[in-house]
Amino acid sequence: MGRIQTQKGLTIGTNTQYQNFSYVCNHPPRKKETNSHDENVERTMPSKQEKMLQAIFTDPVPANIRWRDVEALFVALGADLIEGRGSRVTVFLGRAKATFHRPHPRPDADKGAVRSVRRFLIRAGVRPERDSEK
């Protein structure tokens, strides 16, 4: 499951299985996982993360997405977050890896950062379900 790790290697949070929302994850599990899963794994998460995932994939890109909500989405998806130097955070999701810069002093991510998060999620095989697919 997802966890947040500090630069010194301390785990400061873990996520749990969620039951409210489902999404399709098109990447194979990491090698350290012992469960055998299909290529397309259906997982669930709370509605707040569902709305965040929908917002990230919305066009035009919204300007009011809080970065802490993006990080909460990563953890809900099962990503590992590792704190880097300064405001950097490296995210591992499936076999995809990306390093992001936390915005400061404002809490909102700019539109370019949201586009980068969208590209990262696509590379990791995560896309929101559309209403027509349900």
KAQUIVEN-V385562 format. One record per pair of residues at least 4 apart in sequence whose ideal C-beta (glycine too) atoms are under 7 Angstrom apart, sorted by sequence separation. I is the first residue (numbers start at 0). J is the second residue. D is the distance in whole Angstrom. If there is no record, write none. Layout:
i: [I;I]
j: [J;J]
d: [D;D]
This chain:
i: [4;5;28;36;44;46;47;48;49;50;51;52;53;57;64;66;67;68;69;70;71;72;74;83;102;108;110;111;112;113;114;115;116;117;118;119;128;4;44;64;73;83;91;102;108;120;121;128;4;5;28;74;82;83;102;54;73;89;90;102;2;3;28;80;81;3;89;90;2;54;70;80;102;2;27;87;88;1;78;79;0;1;25;78;87;88;99;0;25;78;86;77;83;86;23;24;76;99;51;73;86;23;24;51;73;21;22;52;21;51;21;97;20;48;19;20;48;95;18;19;20;17;19;20;17;19;48;95;17;20;95;20;90;22;45;93;44;92;93;66;66;67;69;66;65;65;66;64;63;64;62;69;62;64;76;60;60;60;17;55;14;14;55;56;12;55;14;29;55;26;26;56;3;56;1;1;53;1;4;52;1;4;6;0;1;2;3;4;5;6;1;4;26;26;25;24;24;22;23;22;23;22;21]
j: [8;9;32;40;48;50;51;52;53;54;55;56;57;61;68;70;71;72;73;74;75;76;78;87;106;112;114;115;116;117;118;119;120;121;122;123;132;9;49;69;78;88;96;107;113;125;126;133;10;11;34;80;88;89;108;61;80;96;97;109;10;11;36;88;89;12;98;99;12;64;80;90;112;13;38;98;99;13;90;91;13;14;38;91;100;101;112;14;39;92;100;92;98;101;39;40;92;115;68;90;103;41;42;69;92;41;42;72;42;72;43;119;43;71;43;44;72;119;43;44;45;43;45;46;44;46;75;122;45;48;123;49;119;52;75;123;75;123;124;101;102;106;108;106;106;107;108;107;107;108;107;116;110;113;125;110;113;114;75;113;74;75;116;117;74;117;77;93;120;93;94;126;74;127;73;74;127;76;79;127;77;80;82;77;78;79;80;81;82;83;79;82;123;124;124;124;125;125;126;127;128;128;128]
d: [6;5;4;5;4;6;7;6;7;6;6;7;6;6;7;7;6;7;7;7;6;6;6;3;7;4;6;7;6;6;7;6;6;6;6;6;5;7;6;6;4;6;5;6;5;4;7;6;6;6;7;7;6;6;6;6;6;7;5;7;5;5;5;6;5;5;5;7;6;6;6;6;7;5;6;6;6;7;5;4;6;5;6;6;6;6;7;5;6;4;5;7;7;4;6;5;6;7;5;5;6;6;6;7;7;5;6;6;7;5;5;4;6;7;6;5;5;6;5;7;6;5;5;6;4;6;4;4;5;7;4;4;7;7;7;5;4;4;6;6;5;7;6;6;5;6;5;6;6;5;7;6;6;6;6;4;5;6;6;6;5;6;6;6;7;5;7;7;7;3;6;7;7;5;7;4;5;7;7;5;5;7;5;6;5;6;4;5;5;7;6;7;6;4;3;6;6;6;7;6;6;6;7]
